[in-house]
Amino acid sequence: MNTDTLQQVALFDKCSNFTQAREIKKTGLYPYFKSISKSNDTIVTIEGRDIIMMGSNNYLGLTHHPKVLEAARDALERYGSGCTGSRFLNGTLDLHEILEQRLAAFIGKESALVFSTGYQANLGLISALVGRNDVVLIDKLDHASIVDGAKMSYGVTERFRHGDMAQLESLLQKHSGKGLLIVVDGVYSMEGNIANLPALVDLAHRYGAALAVDDAHAVGVLGPNGEGTAAHFGLADEVDVIAGTFSKSLGSIGGYVTGTEEVIDYLKHLSRPLMFSAALPPANTAGVLAALEVMVSEPERRENLWKNTHKLQDGLKSLGYEIGASETPIVPVVIGELWDTFRFWRKVFDAGIFTNPVVPPAVPPKECRLRTSLMASHSDSQIDFALDTFAKLGKEVGII
Ligand SMILES: Cc1ncc(COP(=O)(O)O)c(C=O)c1O
């Protein structure tokens, strides 16, 4: 018998044994990979039906802004459809460099580096900076890209309980004398709460640790002009490295890291996710540049986002829903058990609202939830409709 075949059969066993998704599909409650055939800001077409998008990260509603679309179209004509190479070699455009200068100035750092996704920005930042004798300390609710960046590094990874500064301090003491990097999310993507940056900055200073913040969900949302979590606390100078993504408020795809010129230069020459992957395409880069401008020139968008956020948060709370620690446009609606959550998600979806079910391992088994997220462009009547729907369906199934 051919031993290669035997090995292959064993390799694929895990795929045949993975039946969970197929079982959920049979019940009609499978909520993932829903295909969108048309998108018009807050309204998307799914399965031939127009429904309200309340599960995107398009916080400022910039994906359809005329200036963003125009900039993307112009860049497509001028530079073509892709960069066909890494930033390190043939893929750097003047647009990338302009974007890096604007981002650095906007965030308040010396220098910036554009990656092709936010996921890669975190991988690239952590794996390059954390060497053999270093320790990376991460919050247990940090995004998967931070966890994976830590795994990819050659250093030691320590995880502390979400927001537990006492545990973080004891880990900093344990590893005193080594190169230390603390990495947190500025805004937590499943909870919608804000990191305690003042306490983190204080610990980082006292123990000689570097502090990096992933502001994926904070840019466009927090800070006087949407600069993010550090600006929100007035601590931009105290946070060593600020990373983020273009896939949320900036309405595109791509990521970035900002910091000192020396750190950015080091990453440019040693960060594998930057060097061994193709550069951000021209249309996306130009779109982000335009979005960054709109973000500052149209502050009413951020004001509207917060008005919408408070309206949904207050409305859900007064209906009797548990929204956890949410203090941003990410508003989780806690349902409980997994199947109850899938069933409730289906009812909400059928009623015309798109939300994201969040189940273990992302949350504890009895704290499954629908993650809703607001956009600046949601209308009052769309939020009223969502609240009426949650009121009616919640009473129907007896959760409120
Ligand atoms: C906190 C956080 N960091 C990083 C990322 C990755 O960003 P991107 O979609 O640009 O890869 C995400 C996206 O979900 C995120 O929520």
PDBQT file of the ligand as one rigid body, heavy atoms in Angstrom, charges set to zero:
ROOT
HETATM    1  C1  LIG A 501      -9.080  44.871  16.946  1.00  0.00    +0.000 C 
HETATM    2  C2  LIG A 501      -8.779  44.442  15.549  1.00  0.00    +0.000 A 
HETATM    3  N1  LIG A 501      -7.509  44.452  15.123  1.00  0.00    +0.000 NA
HETATM    4  C3  LIG A 501      -7.179  44.082  13.876  1.00  0.00    +0.000 A 
HETATM    5  C4  LIG A 501      -8.133  43.660  12.975  1.00  0.00    +0.000 A 
HETATM    6  C5  LIG A 501      -7.715  43.212  11.614  1.00  0.00    +0.000 C 
HETATM    7  O1  LIG A 501      -7.984  44.186  10.681  1.00  0.00    +0.000 OA
HETATM    8  P1  LIG A 501      -8.115  43.883   9.125  1.00  0.00    +0.000 P 
HETATM    9  O2  LIG A 501      -9.547  43.575   8.844  1.00  0.00    +0.000 OA
HETATM   10  O3  LIG A 501      -7.659  45.139   8.493  1.00  0.00    +0.000 OA
HETATM   11  O4  LIG A 501      -7.216  42.741   8.799  1.00  0.00    +0.000 OA
HETATM   12  C6  LIG A 501      -9.467  43.653  13.364  1.00  0.00    +0.000 A 
HETATM   13  C7  LIG A 501     -10.504  43.224  12.405  1.00  0.00    +0.000 C 
HETATM   14  O5  LIG A 501     -11.424  42.556  12.708  1.00  0.00    +0.000 OA
HETATM   15  C8  LIG A 501      -9.798  44.046  14.684  1.00  0.00    +0.000 A 
HETATM   16  O6  LIG A 501     -11.071  44.030  15.102  1.00  0.00    +0.000 OA
ENDROOT
TORSDOF 0
